[in-house]
Amino acid sequence: MRQRLACILVAGWLWAAAPGQILAQVGGLGLASQELRALAGGRTRVVWVRHTGDGTDIFARGENLLLFGLDSDDGLGERQLVAGEASFCKPLITPSGRQVVFTNFTRQVVYVVNWDGSGLRELCSGAAAAVWTDPATRLEWVYVQAGKETGQAARNNPIWRVRLDDPAVAELVWNRTPVMPEGFQVSADGRRAVSLFPWPHFGVAALPNESVTELGEGCCASFAPDADTAFHLLGDHRHIMMYSLHGTQRWKVPLNRAPGVDGYEIYHPKWSNYSRILAICGPFRGQGGITAEIHLGRFNADLTAVEAWVRLTHNDKGDFMPDVWVEQAARLLRYTMSGMPVLVPANLN
């Protein structure tokens, strides 16, 4: 059923590496182009938020935040996508790679901005949870949690999906249980989502609005792009628990062995649009998040370990909530709802 939300418009290409190998430390050293391409096998974009204060705003709830992005191929290095400090929560690169969606958490408004920083506009009310492309129409959608509840009770608000090019068009996706938007991710066919229903109950939901299967307990849910595997962060904040969605297998993978993390806690682990690449932030050394940097990792082929790492940021502020887009992954073969294959090009021009 379609409804309308309140909206305001305003102006196999990898190679082997030794487990735990670090390919380079980038960002401040200016090696992002070569090393991100080496890690992911092609052009890569990363977006994240930086806390300008003491690093304690790990969930990006305040306004002392900066929105940063890095493109491995544009030669600009890391840069602010939107000027100035503001409320920037859970930035998401759209499936086309051309735009970034984020939430002003204090206002509970979702925004979208072009990758080059132009075209900033309000999209709709609520909090952005995920982005998705309809494989049949190629239209891009933003999944948003929006409703009357605020604070901790906001988990009771429904999840909608809003068309990126026409935010007046919205469809109800989920209101059967409370749900956390932070870990909400949708499968390529739009029929399933992982999240916390709510914390700490990790599960897979059949969409739209059917049922949820609980798999475990933890935080920071994430869905592999091929929808075959999902994970959540365990309570030690050092390991993830992987789940095969085609059987009963599950296994632990350490994420705190990246050089520079050195065994300490990590947070915000998240798959990119390519199942071999993920991002984390860390280390957390008991001083809030002021020591947290953005790290990208590459899983081995069977997803049992991270075989290589790149450290993206080098500064004395907390960097959180990374999201990663790999251009070659956006060209993978997808299937429409009718089962017909379609090759999706990623054209950034």
Buried (B, 14 or more C-beta within 10 A) or exposed (E): EEEEBEBEEEEEEBEEBEEBEBBBBBBBEEBBBEBBBBBBBBBBBBBBBBBBBEBEBBBBEBBBBBBBBBBBBBEEBBEBBBEEBBBBBBBBBBBBBBBBBBBBBEEBBBBBBBBBBEEBBBBBBBBBBBBBBBBBEEBBBBBBBBBEBEEEEBBBBBBBBBBBEEBBBBBBBBBBBBBBBBBBBBBBBBBBBBBBBEBEBBBBBBBBBEEBEEBBBBBBBBBBBEBBBBBBBBEEBBBBBBBBBEEEEBBBBBBBBBEBBEEBBBBBBBBBBBBBBBBBBBBBBEEBBBBBBBBBBBBBEEBEBBBBBBBBBBEEBBBBBBBBBBBBBBBBEBEBEEEEEEEBEBEBE
